[in-house]
Amino acid sequence: MSLLKTIDTNPGFEPKRSAPLPERLISGNPSFRTWAQDAARDGMINTGVWEATPGETRSIKGETFEFCHILEGVVELMPEGGEPVVYSAGDSFVMKPGFVGVWKTVKTVRKIYVTVT
């Protein structure tokens, strides 16, 4: 087992398709595609590529730490009680455990993610 993992930004396998939970949907009709690529520590650490079409959803991280690197597209994150922040291709950010806010996909976004629960 290699301890080095390259994240393929254009995976050649079929993604898992999903949509936001109804109680988290704010506006639009976003759809999600996830190309999970690696997991460790019994699924507590996950990496891969995620894509979302335009729309607004409620983002609730709970106990999850998430690192994101935007490959393409534009998103606007508005932390609860905070100011909106816009991220686009080349930007990286972290949503720490306890983060609550609005995730608005302005232009279809594709990101590399690393989550730790």
Secondary structure, 3 states (H helix, E strand, C coil): CCCCCCCCCCCCCCCEEECCCHHHEEEECCCEEEEEEEEECCCCEEEEEEEECCEEEEEECCCCEEEEEEEEEEEEEEECCCCCEEEECCCEEEECCCCEEEEEEEEEEEEEEEEEC
